[in-house]
Amino acid sequence: MPTAMSVRPHPLDIRTPRVPENLAYSLILPAALASPAVARSAARTILEAHGLHDVTDAATQVIGELAACACLFTPSDSVYLSLRYRDDALRICLYDGHPRHTHRRLAAACDGRRRSLLLLLACVMHACDGEWGFGESSEPGDGTRLWAVLPREGARAYGCAA
């Protein structure tokens, strides 16, 4: 007697279409000169795999700027990159091992130096109507968390303007 059999693709099967809402990736990168380029390349592949090719230009610029800053500041040998897509926006976080200074003037000087390194990032985020910042992090480990929230509509417009 023949039996009926149904075959469904595994949820992680590469033939299964990926949608932006599934985007959740974390990478550990060495604190090296090449890491911003590696982060941009990985992000480009990830975004296109999830159908977000319209935000790639803005996102790779933002990721490269954050990664460069994190690699310059971290005293450790690596930085941690997190990419998530929620509420129609790409959420980018980079964690470095640079702890916040306890002395007020040192903290202000360090923050000023970070801001000056992130001027291009500030311009891109302004053009995309996004938000960004940095501050103390309690995860993963101590250090500084640099973050950006890139709205899809603003990133799409940024890509069209470029």
Disulfide bonds with the S-S distance in Angstrom:
none
